[in-house]
Amino acid sequence: MTNAVEMKGISKFFASSNVQASSNVDFSVETGEVHALVGENGAGKSTLMNVLYGLVEADEGQIFIEGKEVKIGHPDDAIHHGIGMVHQHFKLVPSFTIAQNIMLGMEPSQYGLLQPKEEEEVVRQLADKFGLPVDPSARVGDLSVGMQQRVEILKSLQRDIRILILDEPTAVLTPQEVEELIQVVRGLTELGQTVVFITHKLVEVTKVADRVSVMRGGKMIGTKKVAETDIPEMARMMVGRDVLFRVEKEAANPGEVVFEAKHLTVLSESGVPAVKDLSLQVRAGEILGVAGVSGNGQSELIDAIAGIRPVEMGSLHLENDSLDGLDVSARRDRGVAHIPEDRIHVGLNMETSLEENALLSRENHPDYNRWGMLIRSAVRKFASSIIDRYSVASATPEGGIVTLSGGNMQKVVVGRELAGDPKLILANQPTRGLDVGSIEFVHKTLIEARDEGAAVLLISVELDEIFSLSDRIAVIYNGQIVGEFAANEATEYQLGLLMAGGSLDQEESAQKKTPAEALP
């Protein structure tokens, strides 16, 4: 059988960042298969697919589509050769209808006038052909994330693509939407399409893919039939060592309430309420996991507690003392630690050294500052302690933070924030973008902090992470807590319903339906 895609000897060096993103990589995809492409952050998988789609030009190598060598220097070239790509961040016009988005640039017209009814009929026939029902007249801005992704897929299919690249397609989906996407992908291959599925979630690989290729450090480590491998072996190929997947922890022994938010309202950047009359408590020695689809007020909630964003209404209390009006530094002095969602732009200063980053928001602490002058020896000792305790690879106190990998950057952030035995730890997407080895480290560290008596408020869109770490689970939807469970009593289905805006009253009837039908 002729391969749908064959890439030979692909190499790409980015001089601006001094990174060899891919080195003599061979990669092939059989016609009609789902081929998963996995690897830790920075392994080179996205660069390889960007070369295939014409977003990045390779320094060396050849590309063959259905046995014929082709030159792809632009996405238009890729589309011409039957290659489409659905990016993690969708490229849709919210104010347009589904039909207008799918037909953008291909609109049927007569005498220079658009024909909306004909446009909608074309989209309806396309959706029927591939078994992806949509309402062509619906406005994209009103759709769920899962339905927007379906529109992106149909948009590619309308351009006669035969090879579809899905880049981290489940990153912002509910569990029900993930199951629906898996069915969609398998349905596409049954109709003759070929799918490359880029992901870091190995469980999904076992559910959707026929074969899996693993990259590490810009090189192709190997390709396996999914039926002939398992998650531990794939992780070992990704990281180069055995990885502990199950978080080992004792049952929690919660103490007194350490933190409480009462009737909290917080505005978004656009000035509308993102958090609405929200109340929650976190006790000493427990992890409260907040589950929800990204964009439902999680970031605004954490920013308000950390002191980065003002509170519009309501109050915050740490051990019965008010945090209202205190800045970030004062809250840290009270015992609030913050592992931010965006380590690059919020957690670190990429233009300075590791030791300067270790000191962030501690500049005036008497351990490191005397009469307005930094005590350099103390600062360096503190940075060295983080490097040693958290095994920050290839790091020195005076070295630039920008030279570290994403996982090692996160170790610096975690080490800095957990220094001084904080009372409350705000962990916002603490493993986002990390490889499985770094995820293992962060999880272990948060459990250790819990066992030492800290109260941990965990925000994550990864349900596996929520279930692994949490002692209690709350679900946030549209800025409100819509459900709360003991972690050992919650089910993924229950959380998924609430995350999508449904209610548990729907659970019994919903479980009798397909995932697509079960969504509210």
Buried (B, 14 or more C-beta within 10 A) or exposed (E): EEBBBBBBEBBBBEEEEEBBBBBEBBBBBBBBBBBBBBBBBBBBBBBBBBBBBBBBEBBBBEBBBBEEEBEBEEBEBBBBBBBBBBBBEBEBEEEBBBBBBBBBEEBBEEEEEEEBEBBBBBBBEBBEEBEBEBBBBBBBEEBBBBBBBBBBBBBBBBBEBBBBBBBBBBBBBBBBBBBBBBBBBBEBBEEEBBBBBBBBBBEBBBBBBBBBBBBBBBBBBEBBEBEEBEBEBBBBBBBEEEBBBEBEBEEBEBEEBBBBBBEBBBBBEEEEBBBBBBEBBBBBBBBBBBBBBBEBBBBBBBBBBBBBBEBBBBBBBBBEEEBEEBEBBEBBBBBBBBBBBEBBEBBBEEEBBBBBBBBBBBEEBEEBBEEEEBBEEBBBBBBBBBBEEBEBEEBBBEBBBBBBBBBBBBBBBBBBBBBBEBBBBBBBBBBBBBBBBBBBBBBBBBBEBBEEBBBBBBBBBBBBBBBBBBBBBBBBBBBBBBBBBEBEEBEBBBBBBBBBBBEBEBBEEBEEEEBBEBBE
